[in-house]
Amino acid sequence: MTLTLDLDDVSVTRDGKSILSGITWQVFDDQRWVVIGPNGAGKTTLLRLAAAQIQPTVGTVRILDEKMGSTNVFELRTRVGFASSAMVSRIPNSETVLDAVMTASYAITGRWNETYEDIDERRARRVLAEWNLAELADRAFGTLSDGEQKRVQLARSVMTDPELLLLDEPVASLDLGAREQTVNLLGNYASSESAPAMVMVTHHLEEIPVGFSHALLINDGQVVAQGEIDRVITSDLLSETFGFGLVVAKTAGRFQVRAT
């Protein structure tokens, strides 16, 4: 196993407010993590640290054996796949789906005057096919449904064969059909031995794909529990995390939750 992400006693403070406090967490290359917690718990901030988008106020962050604060983050980011709702707004509506995926090679959104080789296009088309998007390659990004745009984001995030893949609520706001289609695709990807280390943030247990191995529960900027998924996603620990009585069940590898 190779250590992919290493946070050692990390805290983040903004405008005098503590966002994360004392986070120690390690992700190895054969692990698929889900991060769960209530709104405002610090999940997105944690993911932005892992994506080398922000620096910690206190503590040490190492990403792919590179120490934050003493490495070129622009080069590092090309080794990390990242998909989020915020990224969708940065892709021009007129951009073709093919170009929206290919531009990940340069870590940009919006094709300009960069040059691509045939191998780049072949790679992009293969990735689009893997995410059931091949027939949309020439469509304008802005004409796609929410579900299709989410899948384009996922395809874009794996375009460069990342060593670490970060997903910020990849199926949020999707209707039931689009959610299940995307969760199924994510599960197939996560279950592949060739997949990179993965970290996915979500609010909902039903959105956790099959194939995810570990879970981190967070509330008020602090870790409540972390470890193997079946030991962490339990009724007692979920109830503690959300401050409300919850009962967890698991069927065919998928979690469900209801109030006590």
N, C-alpha and C positions, 0 to 999 in steps of 0.2 A: 504493500500500500504506500502511496505517496501523499504527503500532506499538501493539500491544495489551498486551504484557507486556514489561517491561524490568528485568532484574536486573543490577546493576553491582557486581561484586566482593563478593558477598553471602556472609556466614558466619552460621551459627547454632550457638550453644553452649548446652548445657543441663547444669546441675550439674557444670560443669567439663569436660564431654565435648564434643568437636567433632562436630556432626551434619552440617553442610555447611561447606565451606571454599572461599572464593574463586570462587563461582559467578558467571559472567558469561554472560548468555543473553537473547536477544530473540525474541519471537514476534510475527509480523505477522498481520493480519486474514485473509489468504488462505492461511494455513498450518495444517496438521493435524499435530501433533507426537505422537510416542510416546516415553515415557521408560522405559528398560529398565535393570535392574541387579539384582544379587543382594539377598537379604534383608538389611536393615540398611544398605543403601547410602545412604539418605536420600531416597528417591523420594517417600514420603508427606509428609515435611517440606517438600520442594520444592513439592509441590502445595498444601499448606496456606499457604505463603507466597503462591502465586499466587491463592489464594482469599481473601486478606486475613484469614485466621484467626489468624495469628501474625505477629510482627514479627521482622525480622532482628536479630541481635546486632551485626553490622557490615555496612556497605554500604547500597545504595539499591535499593528496590523501587518501581517505578511500574506501576500497574495501570490500564489505560484512561485513561492520562495523569494519573492521580492518584497523588501521592507518599505512600507509607505513612509514617505518623507525623505527617502534616499534613493529613489528610482524614477525613471521617466514614465510617468503615468500614461502618457499618450501611447507609448509603445505597449505598455502593460494592458491597456484597455482593448487592444486588438486581439488579445489572447482570451478575453472574457466575453461570452455572449450575454446580452442583456435585453430583455423584452419587458416593456411596461406600457401602460395606457398613455403616459406622458410622451412616449416616443411616437405614438400614432400621430399626434398633432404636429410633429416636426417633419413628417413625410409629405411633400407637396401632393395635393389632390390630383394633379395632372400627371404625376409620375406613373409609369407603367409598373405593374406588379414585378415584372422581371427586373427592371432597374432598381426598384425599391429593395429587392433582395441583393442584387449585385453590388450596390453601393456600400454594403456592409464590409466589403473587402478593404475599403478605405476609411471605414469608421465614420462615414458621412451620411447625411440624408439629403437627397436631391442631387441628381446627376449634373455635373458641370462639364469640365474639360479633361477629366481624368481618362486614362486609356485602359481598356480591358482586353484581355486575350481570349481566344476561343475557349480555353480551359475554364475561364471564369464563367462564361455563359453556360457551358455544359454543366458545370457544378451547380449554378443557380437553377437551371432547369431540372436537374436531378433532385435538388432539395425541394423545389416546388411540387414535384411529383410525389415525394415522400409525405408531404403535408396536404395532399389532395387539392392542389392548386394549379396543376399543370394547364388546365383549360383556361385559366385566368391570366396567363403570363402577359398578354398584350392589353389587358384591361387597365383603365386608369384607376389608381388606388382609391380615389375619392368616390368611385361608383360602387365600391364593394359594401357588402353588409358588415355589421359589427363582427360577426363570427369570422367572416373571410379576412377582415383586417387583422383580427387577433392571430389567425393562422399565418398571415403574411409576416407578422412580427416574429412569430416562432421560427418560421423559415429563415428570416433574416438573421435571427440570433444564432443559428447553427451554420450559417453560410461559410464561416471561416474555420470550421472544425475547432470550436473553442475548447480550452482545457477546463473551463469552469463556466457553467450555464446558470444564469440568474433570471428568475421569472417573478415579476411582481403582479400578482392577481391575474394570471393569464386568461381566465375564463369569467372574470367579473362582468356583470351586466348582460351576459349572453342568455338567450332563451334556452329552454330545456334541451331542445334538439341540438342546437349549436354547442351548448356546454358539454353534452355527453359525447358528441363527435370529437371535440377538442380534447377532452379528458382521456378518451380512448387512444387518440393519437399520442398524447403525452405519455400514457402508460406504456404503449408499445416502445416508444423511444427510450424511456427510463429503464425498461427491462432489458434493453440491448447491452451486451457486454462492451460494445464500442462507444457507448454514451459517456460523456464526461461527468465529472462531479456536478451535481445539480442542487440548487437551493430555490425553493418556490415559496413565496408568501401568499397566504390566503386567509380569509375570514371563516371559511366554511369547510367543515370536514367532508362534505359530499363532493367537494372539488379535488380531493386528494386522489391522484391516479394510482392505479395498481403499479407496483414496482418501486414505490418510495420506501426507503428503509429506515429513516431516522426522523425524529421530530424535535423541535425546540419550541417550548411554550414561553411566551414573554408577556409581561404586564408591567405597566408603569416604568418601562425602561430597564427592567431587571428580568433575568432568567428565572422562571418558575421551575422548569424541569427540562432536561434534554437527554437524548439517548435513543435506543432502538424504538421504533415507532409504536409497537404494541405495548411496550412498557411505559410509554409517555402519554399516549392518547388513551386515557382511562377516564372513567366518570369522575373519580375523586380529583385528579389533577386538572381536568377541564373545568370542573366546578370552581376549584381554587383560582384558576387563571381568570375566569370571567366573572367571578363573584356571584354566581347564580347556580342553583342546583341543576345539573345536567346528567343525562344518562347516555352513554356511548354504546353503540352496537357495531358489529362488523359482519358484512355478508359478501361472499364471493370477492374478498379482498378490498371492498369499499366500506368506508365508515359512514355511519348515520348518527345523528344526535337528536335528542328531544329533552324537553324540560321534565324534571322529576314531578 
